[in-house]
Amino acid sequence: MSSVGAPDAAARGERRDARLRRVRDRMAEMDVRALLLSHGADLPWLTGYRAMPLERLTLLVLPLEGDPVLFVPTLEAPRVSSLPEGIALRPWDETEDPLDLAAAATGPGARGRIALSDRAWAATLLGLQDRLPGARFLAASHVTGALRAVKDPSEIHALRQAGAAADGVAAALQAGEVRLAGRTERDVSQEIAERLVEAGHRQVNFSIVGSGPNGASPHHDAGLRVIAPGDVVVCDFGGQWVAHGDDVGYCSDITRTVVVGDPSPEVRDCYAVLEAAQAAGVAAARPGAAAEDVDHAARQVIADAGLGERFIHRTGHGIGIEEHEDPYVVTGNRTPLVEGHAFSVEPGLYFAGRFGMRLEDIVVVAPHGPDPLNRVDHRLAVVEG
């Protein structure tokens, strides 16, 4: 039985059983009486079941002591193919009140600290507060975030496969196989998305294409602007990749900057700073360093070049089942990096009304230091105008 190949049912079950034990240990440390998980990434990470974000309640009730129960609408029950041993499935009918059922399952007179999914609807929280007046609610991420942030070998394998698939799309972009000049950003974005799916992604999470002045907006929505010769084009894209035989997807996320035609000396000089900053951030991703040390390393290169005000966001974010999760690579986050942490390193430079540029890889902290999952060329790509 291998922990890094295409996962079989036994291996998946062992991993989820181990996660369940770790979660309960963490709950005991934090004096959390129950963990309630609805739609969002915590539920599939722990159970393998990804709930649809419906108004009908799906909720895993995991008491610190006692048997966990997954409440799902009856019409959704056929989608629950398997659950870890010990978790009971309880479909609820349209004439039942699922919040009453969930409140009862938290334990008699549930009091104390109860952790609820960060992504739960406000109506779910308000309803539970009415039914559990003795409870004090906190975000489930306080329990699960640090645990999910450290990836096991099977998760790193899935992230590596997702990154390799995204690399193939980025390489095609850099080689000019994705034509830019004369096309709208929206057309290019759509082609990138299609290529991600062709490369094995189950879904596309985003496909940002920002050309010319639009590149100065880090999360620009690809629009109808026609890409022209001389444009600097920021392409940031990723999706959900699912290993054969598994049922939980892991994310890719990569950014490469391409210039249509010969870049100006200013663009070349700025990109040289950006490339050096990104390399410095990656090099800082070592066991024992703080998450903020990666941010500082990249930011210092940019500041030393006199461009500090052009770098307007954090250096990175964790990645896994979600495209953004712990640990966040930002000044103030002193979390020590450990083997298995996975996150982006993506400094950027933005010149409002003119152009922007960004360079991003996903990096895993390995025993020897950083292990970049994206290997496609980091140099400024130039394609025909």
N, C-alpha and C positions, 0 to 999 in steps of 0.2 A: 504494500500500500504506500503510495507516494503522496507527500504533502504539497507538491508543486506541479504535478501534471494535471491532466483533465480529472477533476475530482469525482470519486465515486461516492455512493450514498453513505457508506460506512465512514469514510474520511470526513465528509461534511457533517455527519451526525456527531462525530467525536469533537470536531472543532466547535460546534454550536453548544454541545454539552459543557465544554471547557469555558466558553464565553458566559454561559448561564451561571456557572460557579463563580467566575470572576466578578460578574455583576452583583451577585448576592453578597460576596465578600465586601465589595465596595459599598453596597447599601448598608451593611452592618457597620462599617467604619464611619459612615456619615449619619447613622441613625435615621435612615429612610425606611419607613414602614412598608411602602409599596411603590412599585414602578409601573406607570401606566403609559403604554406606547400605542399611538395611533398611526396615521400615515406619516411618512418621513423615513429616514434611513435607519433609525435604531431598530425598527421592527424587522426588516429583512436581514439586517446584520445578526440579530439574535435568533430569528426563527426561520429565515429563508422565504418568508411570505411578504410580498410588497403589496400593501393595500392601495386601492384606488382612492383618490381624495374626494370621496363622496360626502354628501350631507348625512347619509346613513352612517352610524357609528361603527367603526372597527376599533377594537381596543384590546390589547393584551394587558391583563391584570396580573402582575407578578408580585405577590406579597413576600415580605421578607421571610415569613414562615407560612407554610401551606402550599397548596397546589396552584400553579399558574393556570389561567384560563384565557383563551383567545375568543373574544366575542366578535362575531361577524354577522352581517345581514344574511338571511337564509339564501338569498339569490346570489351571494358572493361565495358561499361555502364550496361550490365545486372548484373554485380557483385555488383552494388551499390543498395543494397536492400532498404535502407532508409537513409534519411539525416535529421538533425535537421531542424525544421521549419525555413524558411527564407533563407536557403542556396539553391540556384538554381543549378541544374545539367545541364552542357553544354557539351554534347558529341561533339568531333571534328573529322572531316573526314580526310582521308589520304591526301587529296589535300589541306587542310588548314594548316596554320602555327600557331600552338598553342601558340608559344611565342608572336606572334603579338596579338592574342586574349587576352592572359594573361596581356600583357603590357597595352592594352587598358582598361582592367577591373580595373587596379589599380587606375584609375582616370585621369582626364585630365592633361596632362603634368607632371605626377607624379614626384614630387620632394621631397627632404628631406629623412628621414630615412625609409628604407624598410627592413623588417626582412625576411630572406629566410631560409628554412629548413637546418639544419646542414647536413643532409644526401642528399641534392640535388646534382645532377651531376654537375661537373664543367661546362659542356656545357650549362646547364640551366642558371647558374649564368652569364657566359660570354655573352650568348644571350640576357639576360635581361639587362645587362649593356649596350650593344649596343643600345637597344631599349629605355632605360630609362637613358639617359646620365645625367639627373639632380638628379638622386637618389644616396643615399649613403647606401650601403648594410651592414647589420650586421646579425649575426647568430640568428635564431629564438629562440634558447634556452635562449637568454637574456630576451626574453619576456615570454616564456612558462616554462622554467626550474624550477623556484621557485614555480610556480603554480602547476605543475605536481608532484613536490616533496612531497607535502602535500596531503596524500591520504584521500579520503572520506570514510565513513563506507562501502560502497559497494566495493571499491577497497581493503580495508583491509580484508574484507570477502574473496574476490577472492585470495588474497595473502595467507591468512590462509589456504584455501582449497588446494592451490598449495603446500604449505609447508607440510601439513599433508600427501599429496600423496607422496612427496619426502621422508618424514620420513619413510613411509612404506618400500620404497626401501632400505633406509639406515639401517633400522632394520634388514632386510633380509640379508644384507651384513655382519652386525656385528654378526648375529647368525650363519654364515657359510653356509647359504642357497645358496649364490653365491660362488661357489667354486673358489679358487684362485690358490692354488699350482698346478703346472704342466700345467697351461693355459697361453696363451699369454695375454699381456695387452689388445690387440685389442679384443680378445674374451670376456674378462671380461667387457670391455667398451660396447660392443655390447649387452651383456645380461643386463647390467644396463639400457641402453637406451630402450630396449624392455620392461623392467619392468616399466619404467616411463610411457610409452605409455599405458601399461596394467592398470596402476594406474589412468589413466584419462587424462594424458597430451596429447594435440593435436600434439605437436612436441617436439623434443629434441633439446635444444640449444647447449649442450656440454656434454661430458661424459669423463672426464679426469681420467685416471688410470696411475699413475706413481709409478713404483715399484723399490725398491733398489735405486741405484744411480739416476734413472730417477725421483724419487720423489723430488730431489733437484731442479728440474725445475718446477716452479709453474704452467706453462701452457703447460706441456709436452703433446705431441701428442701420444696417446696410440699406441704402436708399436708391434713388433714381439718378444720382450723380454719375455722369459718364467719366470713366477713368481716362486720363489724357497723358500724352508723353510728358515726362518730367515729374509726374506724381510719385510721391512716396506713399506706399500702400501698406497698411498694417492689417495682417490677417491672423486672427486669434480664433481658434476653433477647437471643438472637442465634443465627445459624446460618451455613450455608455457601451462598453464592450462586455460581452458575456462569454465566459469560458464554456466550452462544450461540456454538457452534462451538469452544469451548474444552473442556478436559477436567480442569482443575484449579480447584477452588473457592476463593474468598476469603471471609473471615468478616465478619459484622456483629456489633455488640455495643453495646447502648444501655441506659441506665437512666433511668427517669422515676419520680417519686414522686407518688402520687395520694392525696388525702384524701376519705374518704366523709363528706359533710356538712360543716358549718362547722368549720374547724380552730381549735384553741385559740390564744390569743395566743402561748403558748410555741412551738407548732409553727410559726406564721407567722414568729416572730422567728428561730428556728433555721434555717428554710429560707432566709430572707433572707441569713444568713451563708453558708449552703451555696452559694447561687446566686452570691454575690460571690466566694467561694473558687474555684469552678469557672471563672468568667470570668477570674480572675487567672491560674489555671493555663494556660488556653488562650492568653491573651495572651503568656505567657512562652515559648511554643513557637516560637522563632525560630531561624534559622540562627546557629550560633556559640554559642548558650546551651548549657549542660550539661543533660543529662537531669535531674539533680537540681535544677536551677533551677526547673523546672516544679513539682516536688514542693514546694520551698521556698515558691514563690509562693502556691500553694493553701493550704498548711499555715499560713503566717503569718497569713492572714486569719482562719482558725479560731482560732489561738492568741490573736490580738489580741482576739477576742470572748470569751475565757475558756473556750473549748470544746476546747482542744487535746487533752485526754485522751479526747474522744469520737471522734476520728479515728484509727482503729486499724489502718489498712493503708496500703500505698503509694498514690500518686496515680494510677498507671496502668501499663499494660503495652503492649508492641508488639502489632501484629495484622497478619495477612496470611493465608497458607494455614492457619496455626494461630491459634486465638483468643488465645493467650498466647505471645508470642515477644519477641525483642529489638526495641527497647531497653526496658528496664524503668525506669519513672519513679519513682525512689526515691532517698532521700538516700544518698549514697555512690557513685552512678553518675555519674561525671564525663565520660562519653562526650559529645563535642560533637555537637549536633544538626546535621544537614545536610539539604538538600533531598531529599525522598523518605522521610524517616523518618515512620512512621505509628504512632500509639499512642492509647490511651484517656486521657482526663482525667476522673477519677471520684472526687472526694472524697466522703466520707460522714460522717454523725454518727449515733452509736449510743448509745441509753440502755437499758441492760440491764433487761429485765422491763417495758419501757414501749413504746418505739417506735424506729424508725430511719428514715433518709432518705439517699438517694444521688442524684447527678446525673451522668450520663456521656454524653460525646460521643467519637467517634473524630476525631482531628485529624491532618492531614498537614502536615509542615513544607514550606512553599512559599518561593520566593525572597523574597517580600515579608513573610513571617511565617506565622502559623497559618492553615490552611485547614480549618475544621471540616466534616466530612462529614455530620454530623447537624444538621438545621436546625429540627426540630420544637420547639415552644414550651418554653422553659426555666422559665417561671413555675410556681409550685405549682398543680397541677391539682386542682380541687374538683369532685366528682361528687355526684349526689343520693344521700342515705342511704337 
